[in-house]
């Protein structure tokens, strides 16, 4: 399994941008489908974006056109570029990696969108 560590969260004003990173350690990162979920207080965990081993992407309707997921297999890292942020994007963002029947999770990074 991979071990995942997220970074890049913080406080940003509405309309601003942030880039989250998820660094993976362990072997065979390129074999893992990767993605991001988010968890806001009092709400269900929500899939935000995912990227396949071949680079195919999928987005939640609520973030499509504002967020971009990408991966750099040479750096064992997946990114989430977030733009035009809204207060409703406030949540803990969690990175995951999935290979066959195994899923690994990071510890999460807090994103707060507020003026």
Secondary structure, DSSP 4 states (H G I P E B T S, - for coil): --EEEEE--EEE-TT--EEEEEEEESS-GGGSEEEEEEE-TTS--EEEEEE-TT--EEE-TTTTTTEEEEEETTTTEEEEEE-S--GGG-EEEEEEEEETTEEEE---EEEEE--
